[in-house]
Amino acid sequence: MTNNNKIQHQKYYVLAAGVISLVVLLGIARFAYTPLIPVMISASVMSDISAGWLATLNYAGYLCGAVLAATIGDLMLKDKLYRAGLITAIITTLAMAFTDNVYLWAFLRFMSGLSSAAGLLIGSGLVLNWLIRNNYRSELGIHFMGMGLGIVFTAIACELMVNQLTWSTQWIVLGVCAALLSIPAWRWLPRPHNGTVHSSGQALKDKPPSARFFWLMVMSYFCAGFGYVISATFTVAMVERLPGLAGEGQLVWLLLGLTAIPAVIYWDKLARRIGTLYTLLICYLIHIIGIVLPLFSQTLTAAVVSGMLYGATFIGIVGLVLTMAGRFYPTKPAKLMGKLTLSYGVAQIIAPAIAGYMAAQTGQYSAALFMAAIMMVLGTILLLILIYTERHDLKALDA
C-alpha cells in the first residue's frame, strides 16, 4: 500500500473517531439529559427550576472547556484533554444514577459539560488540523454528523427504556454505552504533532480575521446560543406538556436528530457555492421559523416540523462557524473556535435558568421560546451587518 493510500485509509478512521467522539461527548454526556428531564420530573426527583439550573451548570462547564480550548495552543496537550474528556464523560454519566442530591448532580452536569467541550472544540480542532495538514478539504460536515447521531442514539435509547427501566438505570445504560463507544473514539484518532507544515512540506499559515469581523461574529453567535439552548434543553419537556401530546416528546427528539445528521453536509455544499456568511444567514432565518412555530400551533405536526427545522439549522450554524474559525488558524484551529464558543456558551448559561423559572411560573415554555426568537432576530441583524461590512471592505481593497 502506497503512502497516499495509507493516508486515505487513515482519513476514514480519523473521521469515524471524530463522529463517535461527538456521539459520546455531545450525544450522551450532554444531550441525553434532554429526554431524561421529563422522566426525572415525573419521578419527583427534579423540578422545572432545578432542571433549568442543572442545564445552566452543564453549559457553564462547557464554557470553561471553551476557555481551555481558546488559551491552550499546544496540540499534544489538547490531545490529552480530548482523551481526558472521554473518561470524564463516562464517569459523570454513570454517576448520575447513584444519587438524587441536586448539588452532586450540579457538579456532575458541570463536569459533563466540561467534557463536551473536549469533543466539540478540542476534538473538532484536532480532526480539522489533521485534514488540513494532509491536504484534505477543510470542512467538518462529516465530523459534525456525530451531533445528530448522538441525538438519535439518545432518543432511541431513552424511548426503548422509558417504560422499562427507572431513571437511574437509564443513566447506567447510557454510561456503559459511552464506555464502549469511547474505545474507537480513543484508538482511531492519531496523536498530533505541533509542526506547522502540510504533509507535503508546505507551510501552514494563520490568517486572523479583522477585529470588526471578530466582534460582530462573537455577538451574532452569542444570540445564536440563546436560540440553540432553549430547544436543546427543553424540546422533549415542551412537547410532553402540549395538550394531547404526552408521550410524543421522544419522537420529536428522534426526528430532530435524524434531520441533523445529513444537514451539515448540505450546508457545507451550499457554503461552497454562495459563501459561509450567506449560508449562515439562511440557517438563522430557518432557525427562527423553527423556534416560533410552536407559538402558533400546538399540534404534533407543528412540533415535528419545528424540531426538524431546529435540528437542520442549529447543527449547520455550529458547524459553519467553527469550521470558518478553524480556517483562520490552521496551525491551532481550536484557538478561535474556543473564543467564539465563549460567547455561545455565555448564552447557554443564562438562558436555561431563565427558561426554567418562566416554565415554573407559567406551566409552559412559550415565553422562553419568544425570548429565544427575539435573540435570534437580533443575531440575524448582526449577521447582516457583518455581511455588509465584509463586502464594503472588499470593495475598498479593490479600489
DRENDO-1510 file (C-alpha; in Angstrom, 1 decimal, always signed):
<recs>
REC; n; res; u; v; w
REC; 1; MET; +0.0; +0.0; +0.0 .
REC; 2; THR; +1.4; +3.4; -1.0 .
REC; 3; ASN; +1.8; +6.2; +1.4 .
REC; 4; ASN; -1.1; +8.1; -0.2 .
REC; 5; ASN; -3.3; +5.1; +0.1 .
REC; 6; LYS; -2.4; +4.7; +3.7 .
REC; 7; ILE; -3.3; +8.3; +4.4 .
REC; 8; GLN; -6.6; +8.0; +2.5 .
REC; 9; HIS; -7.3; +4.8; +4.5 .
REC; 10; GLN; -6.5; +6.6; +7.8 .
REC; 11; LYS; -8.7; +9.5; +6.9 .
REC; 12; TYR; -11.8; +7.3; +7.3 .
REC; 13; TYR; -10.6; +6.2; +10.8 .
REC; 14; VAL; -9.9; +9.9; +11.8 .
REC; 15; LEU; -13.4; +11.0; +10.6 .
REC; 16; ALA; -15.0; +8.0; +12.3 .
REC; 17; ALA; -13.2; +8.8; +15.6 .
REC; 18; GLY; -14.5; +12.3; +15.4 .
REC; 19; VAL; -18.0; +11.3; +14.7 .
REC; 20; ILE; -18.1; +8.7; +17.5 .
REC; 21; SER; -16.5; +11.1; +19.9 .
REC; 22; LEU; -19.4; +13.6; +19.4 .
REC; 23; VAL; -21.9; +10.7; +20.0 .
REC; 24; VAL; -20.2; +10.2; +23.4 .
REC; 25; LEU; -19.3; +13.7; +24.4 .
REC; 26; LEU; -22.3; +15.5; +23.0 .
REC; 27; GLY; -25.0; +12.9; +22.4 .
REC; 28; ILE; -24.6; +11.0; +25.7 .
REC; 29; ALA; -22.7; +13.3; +28.1 .
REC; 30; ARG; -24.7; +16.4; +27.2 .
REC; 31; PHE; -27.9; +15.7; +25.1 .
REC; 32; ALA; -29.1; +12.6; +27.0 .
REC; 33; TYR; -30.2; +15.0; +29.7 .
REC; 34; THR; -32.9; +16.4; +27.5 .
REC; 35; PRO; -35.1; +13.3; +27.0 .
REC; 36; LEU; -34.4; +12.3; +30.6 .
REC; 37; ILE; -35.8; +15.6; +32.1 .
REC; 38; PRO; -39.5; +14.6; +31.9 .
REC; 39; VAL; -38.7; +11.1; +33.2 .
REC; 40; MET; -36.9; +12.6; +36.2 .
REC; 41; ILE; -39.6; +15.2; +36.8 .
REC; 42; SER; -42.3; +12.6; +36.7 .
REC; 43; ALA; -40.3; +10.5; +39.2 .
REC; 44; SER; -40.4; +13.6; +41.5 .
REC; 45; VAL; -36.6; +13.8; +41.8 .
REC; 46; MET; -36.4; +17.0; +39.8 .
REC; 47; SER; -38.4; +20.2; +39.3 .
REC; 48; ASP; -38.6; +22.7; +36.4 .
REC; 49; ILE; -36.4; +25.1; +38.3 .
REC; 50; SER; -33.7; +22.5; +39.2 .
REC; 51; ALA; -33.8; +21.1; +35.6 .
REC; 52; GLY; -33.1; +24.6; +34.3 .
REC; 53; TRP; -30.3; +25.2; +36.8 .
REC; 54; LEU; -28.7; +21.8; +36.1 .
REC; 55; ALA; -28.7; +22.7; +32.4 .
REC; 56; THR; -27.1; +26.0; +33.1 .
REC; 57; LEU; -24.3; +24.3; +35.1 .
REC; 58; ASN; -23.8; +21.9; +32.3 .
REC; 59; TYR; -23.3; +24.8; +29.9 .
REC; 60; ALA; -21.1; +26.5; +32.5 .
REC; 61; GLY; -18.8; +23.5; +32.4 .
REC; 62; TYR; -18.8; +23.7; +28.6 .
REC; 63; LEU; -17.9; +27.4; +28.8 .
REC; 64; CYS; -14.9; +26.5; +31.0 .
REC; 65; GLY; -13.9; +24.0; +28.4 .
REC; 66; ALA; -14.1; +26.7; +25.7 .
REC; 67; VAL; -11.7; +28.8; +27.8 .
REC; 68; LEU; -9.2; +26.0; +27.9 .
REC; 69; ALA; -9.6; +25.5; +24.1 .
REC; 70; ALA; -9.1; +29.2; +23.5 .
REC; 71; THR; -6.0; +29.6; +25.7 .
REC; 72; ILE; -4.1; +26.3; +25.0 .
REC; 73; GLY; -2.1; +26.2; +21.8 .
REC; 74; ASP; -0.1; +23.0; +22.3 .
REC; 75; LEU; -1.7; +20.3; +20.2 .
REC; 76; MET; -0.2; +17.5; +22.3 .
REC; 77; LEU; -1.8; +18.9; +25.4 .
REC; 78; LYS; -5.1; +19.2; +23.6 .
REC; 79; ASP; -4.9; +15.6; +22.6 .
REC; 80; LYS; -4.5; +14.7; +26.3 .
REC; 81; LEU; -7.5; +16.8; +27.2 .
REC; 82; TYR; -9.6; +15.2; +24.4 .
REC; 83; ARG; -8.9; +11.8; +25.9 .
REC; 84; ALA; -9.5; +13.0; +29.5 .
REC; 85; GLY; -12.8; +14.3; +28.2 .
REC; 86; LEU; -13.8; +10.8; +27.1 .
REC; 87; ILE; -13.1; +9.4; +30.5 .
REC; 88; THR; -14.9; +12.2; +32.3 .
REC; 89; ALA; -18.0; +11.7; +30.1 .
REC; 90; ILE; -18.2; +8.1; +31.1 .
REC; 91; ILE; -17.8; +8.7; +34.8 .
REC; 92; THR; -20.2; +11.6; +35.0 .
REC; 93; THR; -22.9; +9.8; +33.1 .
REC; 94; LEU; -22.7; +6.7; +35.2 .
REC; 95; ALA; -22.6; +8.7; +38.5 .
REC; 96; MET; -25.9; +10.5; +37.7 .
REC; 97; ALA; -27.6; +7.2; +38.6 .
REC; 98; PHE; -26.2; +6.8; +42.1 .
REC; 99; THR; -27.5; +10.0; +43.8 .
REC; 100; ASP; -30.6; +12.2; +43.9 .
REC; 101; ASN; -28.7; +15.0; +45.6 .
REC; 102; VAL; -29.2; +18.1; +43.4 .
REC; 103; TYR; -25.8; +19.5; +44.5 .
REC; 104; LEU; -24.0; +16.4; +43.4 .
REC; 105; TRP; -26.0; +16.4; +40.1 .
REC; 106; ALA; -24.9; +20.0; +39.7 .
REC; 107; PHE; -21.2; +19.0; +40.0 .
REC; 108; LEU; -21.7; +16.1; +37.6 .
REC; 109; ARG; -23.5; +18.2; +35.0 .
REC; 110; PHE; -20.8; +20.8; +35.2 .
REC; 111; MET; -18.1; +18.2; +34.6 .
REC; 112; SER; -20.1; +16.6; +31.9 .
REC; 113; GLY; -20.3; +20.0; +30.2 .
REC; 114; LEU; -16.5; +20.4; +30.6 .
REC; 115; SER; -16.1; +17.0; +28.8 .
REC; 116; SER; -18.4; +18.0; +26.0 .
REC; 117; ALA; -16.0; +20.8; +25.0 .
REC; 118; ALA; -13.4; +18.2; +24.5 .
REC; 119; GLY; -15.4; +16.8; +21.7 .
REC; 120; LEU; -17.0; +19.8; +20.1 .
REC; 121; LEU; -14.0; +22.1; +20.3 .
REC; 122; ILE; -10.8; +20.2; +21.0 .
REC; 123; GLY; -11.7; +17.1; +19.1 .
REC; 124; SER; -13.0; +19.1; +16.2 .
REC; 125; GLY; -9.8; +21.1; +16.1 .
REC; 126; LEU; -7.7; +18.0; +16.1 .
REC; 127; VAL; -9.7; +16.5; +13.2 .
REC; 128; LEU; -9.6; +19.7; +11.2 .
REC; 129; ASN; -5.8; +20.1; +11.8 .
REC; 130; TRP; -5.3; +16.5; +10.6 .
REC; 131; LEU; -7.4; +17.2; +7.4 .
REC; 132; ILE; -5.6; +20.5; +6.6 .
REC; 133; ARG; -2.2; +19.0; +7.3 .
REC; 134; ASN; -2.8; +16.1; +5.0 .
REC; 135; ASN; -4.2; +18.3; +2.2 .
REC; 136; TYR; -7.9; +17.3; +2.5 .
REC; 137; ARG; -10.8; +19.8; +2.2 .
REC; 138; SER; -11.0; +21.9; +5.4 .
REC; 139; GLU; -14.7; +21.1; +6.2 .
REC; 140; LEU; -16.2; +19.4; +9.2 .
REC; 141; GLY; -19.6; +18.4; +7.8 .
REC; 142; ILE; -19.0; +14.7; +8.2 .
REC; 143; HIS; -17.5; +15.2; +11.7 .
REC; 144; PHE; -20.5; +17.2; +12.9 .
REC; 145; MET; -22.8; +14.4; +11.8 .
REC; 146; GLY; -21.9; +13.0; +15.2 .
REC; 147; MET; -24.1; +15.6; +16.9 .
REC; 148; GLY; -27.1; +14.4; +15.0 .
REC; 149; LEU; -26.2; +10.7; +15.5 .
REC; 150; GLY; -25.8; +11.4; +19.2 .
REC; 151; ILE; -29.3; +12.9; +19.4 .
REC; 152; VAL; -30.7; +10.0; +17.5 .
REC; 153; PHE; -28.9; +7.5; +19.7 .
REC; 154; THR; -30.2; +9.0; +23.0 .
REC; 155; ALA; -33.7; +9.4; +21.6 .
REC; 156; ILE; -33.9; +5.7; +20.6 .
REC; 157; ALA; -32.2; +4.5; +23.8 .
REC; 158; CYS; -34.5; +6.6; +26.0 .
REC; 159; GLU; -37.6; +5.6; +24.1 .
REC; 160; LEU; -36.7; +1.9; +24.5 .
REC; 161; MET; -36.0; +2.3; +28.2 .
REC; 162; VAL; -38.7; +4.8; +29.3 .
REC; 163; ASN; -41.3; +2.3; +30.4 .
REC; 164; GLN; -38.9; -0.5; +31.2 .
REC; 165; LEU; -36.3; +1.0; +33.4 .
REC; 166; THR; -36.1; +3.5; +36.2 .
REC; 167; TRP; -34.4; +6.9; +35.5 .
REC; 168; SER; -31.3; +5.8; +37.4 .
REC; 169; THR; -30.9; +2.6; +35.4 .
REC; 170; GLN; -31.3; +4.5; +32.2 .
REC; 171; TRP; -28.3; +6.7; +33.2 .
REC; 172; ILE; -26.3; +3.5; +33.9 .
REC; 173; VAL; -27.1; +2.0; +30.5 .
REC; 174; LEU; -26.1; +5.3; +28.8 .
REC; 175; GLY; -22.8; +5.3; +30.8 .
REC; 176; VAL; -22.0; +1.8; +29.7 .
REC; 177; CYS; -22.7; +2.7; +26.0 .
REC; 178; ALA; -20.4; +5.8; +26.4 .
REC; 179; ALA; -17.6; +3.5; +27.7 .
REC; 180; LEU; -17.9; +1.1; +24.7 .
REC; 181; LEU; -18.1; +3.9; +22.1 .
REC; 182; SER; -15.1; +5.6; +23.6 .
REC; 183; ILE; -12.8; +2.8; +22.6 .
REC; 184; PRO; -12.8; +3.6; +18.8 .
REC; 185; ALA; -13.0; +7.3; +19.6 .
REC; 186; TRP; -9.8; +6.9; +21.6 .
REC; 187; ARG; -7.9; +4.5; +19.3 .
REC; 188; TRP; -8.7; +5.9; +15.8 .
REC; 189; LEU; -7.7; +9.5; +16.4 .
REC; 190; PRO; -3.9; +9.7; +15.8 .
REC; 191; ARG; -1.7; +11.6; +18.1 .
REC; 192; PRO; -1.0; +15.1; +16.6 .
REC; 193; HIS; +2.3; +17.0; +16.4 .
REC; 194; ASN; +3.0; +20.7; +16.7 .
REC; 195; GLY; +4.6; +21.2; +13.3 .
REC; 196; THR; +3.4; +24.0; +11.0 .
REC; 197; VAL; +3.7; +22.3; +7.7 .
REC; 198; HIS; +1.5; +20.1; +5.4 .
REC; 199; SER; +2.4; +16.5; +4.9 .
REC; 200; SER; +3.7; +17.7; +1.5 .
REC; 201; GLY; +6.1; +20.1; +3.2 .
REC; 202; GLN; +4.3; +23.4; +2.6 .
REC; 203; ALA; +4.0; +25.8; +5.5 .
REC; 204; LEU; +0.6; +26.2; +7.3 .
REC; 205; LYS; -0.2; +29.9; +7.6 .
REC; 206; ASP; -2.7; +31.5; +10.1 .
REC; 207; LYS; -4.9; +34.3; +8.6 .
REC; 208; PRO; -6.6; +36.0; +11.6 .
REC; 209; PRO; -9.8; +38.0; +10.8 .
REC; 210; SER; -10.1; +41.7; +11.4 .
REC; 211; ALA; -11.2; +43.0; +14.8 .
REC; 212; ARG; -14.5; +44.2; +13.4 .
REC; 213; PHE; -15.3; +40.8; +11.8 .
REC; 214; PHE; -14.4; +39.0; +15.1 .
REC; 215; TRP; -16.6; +41.1; +17.3 .
REC; 216; LEU; -19.6; +41.1; +15.0 .
REC; 217; MET; -19.3; +37.3; +14.7 .
REC; 218; VAL; -19.0; +37.0; +18.5 .
REC; 219; MET; -22.1; +39.0; +19.1 .
REC; 220; SER; -24.1; +37.2; +16.4 .
REC; 221; TYR; -23.0; +33.8; +17.7 .
REC; 222; PHE; -24.0; +34.8; +21.3 .
REC; 223; CYS; -27.5; +35.4; +20.0 .
REC; 224; ALA; -27.5; +32.0; +18.3 .
REC; 225; GLY; -26.6; +30.5; +21.6 .
REC; 226; PHE; -29.9; +31.7; +23.0 .
REC; 227; GLY; -31.8; +30.3; +20.0 .
REC; 228; TYR; -30.0; +26.9; +20.4 .
REC; 229; VAL; -30.1; +26.2; +24.1 .
REC; 230; ILE; -33.8; +26.6; +24.9 .
REC; 231; SER; -34.8; +23.9; +22.4 .
REC; 232; ALA; -31.7; +21.8; +23.1 .
REC; 233; THR; -32.6; +21.6; +26.8 .
REC; 234; PHE; -36.4; +21.6; +26.8 .
REC; 235; THR; -37.6; +20.2; +23.5 .
REC; 236; VAL; -38.9; +16.9; +24.9 .
REC; 237; ALA; -40.4; +18.5; +28.0 .
REC; 238; MET; -42.1; +21.2; +25.9 .
REC; 239; VAL; -43.8; +18.6; +23.7 .
REC; 240; GLU; -44.8; +16.4; +26.6 .
REC; 241; ARG; -46.8; +19.4; +28.1 .
REC; 242; LEU; -48.7; +20.2; +25.0 .
REC; 243; PRO; -52.4; +19.1; +25.0 .
REC; 244; GLY; -52.8; +15.6; +23.7 .
REC; 245; LEU; -49.0; +15.1; +23.0 .
REC; 246; ALA; -47.9; +13.3; +26.1 .
REC; 247; GLY; -45.5; +10.5; +25.1 .
REC; 248; GLU; -44.6; +12.2; +21.8 .
REC; 249; GLY; -41.5; +14.1; +23.0 .
REC; 250; GLN; -39.1; +11.3; +22.2 .
REC; 251; LEU; -40.5; +11.1; +18.7 .
REC; 252; VAL; -39.8; +14.8; +18.1 .
REC; 253; TRP; -36.3; +14.4; +19.6 .
REC; 254; LEU; -35.6; +11.4; +17.3 .
REC; 255; LEU; -36.7; +13.2; +14.2 .
REC; 256; LEU; -34.8; +16.3; +15.2 .
REC; 257; GLY; -31.6; +14.2; +15.4 .
REC; 258; LEU; -32.3; +12.4; +12.1 .
REC; 259; THR; -32.7; +15.7; +10.3 .
REC; 260; ALA; -29.4; +17.0; +11.8 .
REC; 261; ILE; -27.3; +14.0; +10.6 .
REC; 262; PRO; -27.2; +14.9; +6.9 .
REC; 263; ALA; -27.9; +18.6; +7.3 .
REC; 264; VAL; -24.2; +19.6; +7.9 .
REC; 265; ILE; -23.2; +18.0; +4.6 .
REC; 266; TYR; -25.7; +20.1; +2.7 .
REC; 267; TRP; -24.8; +23.3; +4.5 .
REC; 268; ASP; -21.1; +22.7; +3.6 .
REC; 269; LYS; -22.1; +22.2; -0.1 .
REC; 270; LEU; -24.2; +25.4; -0.1 .
REC; 271; ALA; -21.4; +27.3; +1.6 .
REC; 272; ARG; -19.0; +26.4; -1.3 .
REC; 273; ARG; -21.5; +27.9; -3.7 .
REC; 274; ILE; -22.7; +31.1; -2.0 .
REC; 275; GLY; -20.2; +31.6; +0.8 .
REC; 276; THR; -20.2; +30.8; +4.5 .
REC; 277; LEU; -21.8; +34.0; +5.8 .
REC; 278; TYR; -24.8; +33.9; +3.3 .
REC; 279; THR; -25.3; +30.2; +4.2 .
REC; 280; LEU; -25.3; +31.2; +7.9 .
REC; 281; LEU; -27.9; +33.8; +7.2 .
REC; 282; ILE; -30.2; +31.2; +5.7 .
REC; 283; CYS; -29.6; +29.0; +8.7 .
REC; 284; TYR; -30.5; +31.8; +11.1 .
REC; 285; LEU; -33.8; +32.6; +9.3 .
REC; 286; ILE; -34.9; +29.0; +9.1 .
REC; 287; HIS; -33.9; +28.5; +12.8 .
REC; 288; ILE; -36.2; +31.4; +13.8 .
REC; 289; ILE; -39.1; +29.8; +12.0 .
REC; 290; GLY; -38.4; +26.5; +13.8 .
REC; 291; ILE; -38.4; +28.3; +17.2 .
REC; 292; VAL; -41.6; +30.3; +16.7 .
REC; 293; LEU; -43.7; +27.6; +15.1 .
REC; 294; PRO; -44.9; +26.1; +18.4 .
REC; 295; LEU; -46.1; +29.5; +19.4 .
REC; 296; PHE; -48.7; +29.5; +16.6 .
REC; 297; SER; -49.7; +25.8; +16.6 .
REC; 298; GLN; -49.6; +23.2; +19.3 .
REC; 299; THR; -50.3; +20.1; +17.1 .
REC; 300; LEU; -47.9; +17.2; +16.7 .
REC; 301; THR; -47.3; +18.2; +13.1 .
REC; 302; ALA; -46.1; +21.6; +14.2 .
REC; 303; ALA; -43.9; +20.1; +16.9 .
REC; 304; VAL; -42.3; +17.7; +14.4 .
REC; 305; VAL; -41.7; +20.4; +11.8 .
REC; 306; SER; -40.3; +22.7; +14.4 .
REC; 307; GLY; -38.0; +20.1; +15.7 .
REC; 308; MET; -36.8; +19.2; +12.2 .
REC; 309; LEU; -36.1; +22.8; +11.3 .
REC; 310; TYR; -34.3; +23.3; +14.5 .
REC; 311; GLY; -32.2; +20.1; +14.0 .
REC; 312; ALA; -31.3; +21.0; +10.5 .
REC; 313; THR; -30.1; +24.5; +11.4 .
REC; 314; PHE; -28.6; +24.5; +14.8 .
REC; 315; ILE; -26.0; +22.0; +13.7 .
REC; 316; GLY; -25.4; +24.0; +10.5 .
REC; 317; ILE; -24.8; +27.2; +12.5 .
REC; 318; VAL; -22.3; +25.4; +14.8 .
REC; 319; GLY; -20.6; +23.5; +12.0 .
REC; 320; LEU; -20.2; +26.6; +9.7 .
REC; 321; VAL; -19.0; +28.9; +12.4 .
REC; 322; LEU; -16.4; +26.5; +13.9 .
REC; 323; THR; -15.1; +25.4; +10.6 .
REC; 324; MET; -14.7; +29.1; +9.5 .
REC; 325; ALA; -12.9; +29.8; +12.8 .
REC; 326; GLY; -10.6; +26.8; +12.2 .
REC; 327; ARG; -9.7; +28.0; +8.7 .
REC; 328; PHE; -8.4; +31.3; +10.2 .
REC; 329; TYR; -6.0; +29.4; +12.4 .
REC; 330; PRO; -5.0; +26.1; +10.6 .
REC; 331; THR; -2.0; +25.6; +12.9 .
REC; 332; LYS; -4.2; +25.8; +16.0 .
REC; 333; PRO; -7.8; +25.5; +14.9 .
REC; 334; ALA; -9.4; +25.4; +18.4 .
REC; 335; LYS; -8.0; +28.9; +19.2 .
REC; 336; LEU; -10.7; +30.9; +17.5 .
REC; 337; MET; -13.2; +28.1; +17.9 .
REC; 338; GLY; -12.8; +28.5; +21.7 .
REC; 339; LYS; -13.1; +32.3; +21.7 .
REC; 340; LEU; -16.3; +32.2; +19.6 .
REC; 341; THR; -17.7; +29.4; +21.8 .
REC; 342; LEU; -17.2; +31.6; +24.9 .
REC; 343; SER; -19.9; +33.9; +23.6 .
REC; 344; TYR; -22.1; +31.0; +22.6 .
REC; 345; GLY; -21.5; +29.4; +26.0 .
REC; 346; VAL; -22.4; +32.5; +28.0 .
REC; 347; ALA; -25.8; +32.5; +26.3 .
REC; 348; GLN; -26.2; +28.8; +27.2 .
REC; 349; ILE; -25.5; +29.6; +30.9 .
REC; 350; ILE; -28.0; +32.4; +31.1 .
REC; 351; ALA; -30.9; +31.1; +29.0 .
REC; 352; PRO; -31.8; +27.7; +30.6 .
REC; 353; ALA; -32.1; +29.1; +34.2 .
REC; 354; ILE; -34.4; +31.9; +32.9 .
REC; 355; ALA; -36.4; +29.4; +30.9 .
REC; 356; GLY; -36.8; +27.1; +33.9 .
REC; 357; TYR; -38.2; +30.0; +36.0 .
REC; 358; MET; -40.5; +31.0; +33.2 .
REC; 359; ALA; -41.8; +27.4; +32.9 .
REC; 360; ALA; -42.3; +27.1; +36.7 .
REC; 361; GLN; -44.3; +30.4; +36.8 .
REC; 362; THR; -46.5; +29.8; +33.7 .
REC; 363; GLY; -46.5; +26.0; +33.4 .
REC; 364; GLN; -45.4; +26.2; +29.7 .
REC; 365; TYR; -42.4; +27.3; +27.6 .
REC; 366; SER; -44.0; +29.9; +25.3 .
REC; 367; ALA; -42.3; +32.8; +26.9 .
REC; 368; ALA; -38.9; +31.1; +26.7 .
REC; 369; LEU; -39.4; +30.4; +23.0 .
REC; 370; PHE; -40.4; +34.0; +22.4 .
REC; 371; MET; -37.2; +35.1; +24.2 .
REC; 372; ALA; -35.1; +32.8; +22.0 .
REC; 373; ALA; -36.7; +34.0; +18.8 .
REC; 374; ILE; -36.1; +37.7; +19.7 .
REC; 375; MET; -32.4; +36.9; +20.3 .
REC; 376; MET; -32.2; +35.1; +17.0 .
REC; 377; VAL; -33.7; +38.1; +15.2 .
REC; 378; LEU; -31.0; +40.3; +16.8 .
REC; 379; GLY; -28.3; +37.8; +15.8 .
REC; 380; THR; -29.6; +37.9; +12.2 .
REC; 381; ILE; -29.4; +41.7; +12.1 .
REC; 382; LEU; -25.8; +41.5; +13.4 .
REC; 383; LEU; -25.0; +38.9; +10.7 .
REC; 384; LEU; -26.4; +41.2; +8.0 .
REC; 385; ILE; -24.2; +44.0; +9.3 .
REC; 386; LEU; -21.2; +41.6; +9.2 .
REC; 387; ILE; -22.0; +40.7; +5.5 .
REC; 388; TYR; -22.3; +44.3; +4.6 .
REC; 389; THR; -19.0; +45.3; +6.3 .
REC; 390; GLU; -17.2; +42.4; +4.6 .
REC; 391; ARG; -18.5; +43.5; +1.2 .
REC; 392; HIS; -17.6; +47.1; +1.9 .
REC; 393; ASP; -14.1; +46.1; +3.0 .
REC; 394; LEU; -13.6; +44.0; -0.2 .
REC; 395; LYS; -14.7; +47.0; -2.4 .
REC; 396; ALA; -12.3; +49.3; -0.5 .
REC; 397; LEU; -9.5; +46.8; -1.3 .
REC; 398; ASP; -10.4; +46.6; -4.9 .
REC; 399; ALA; -10.5; +50.4; -5.2 .
</recs>
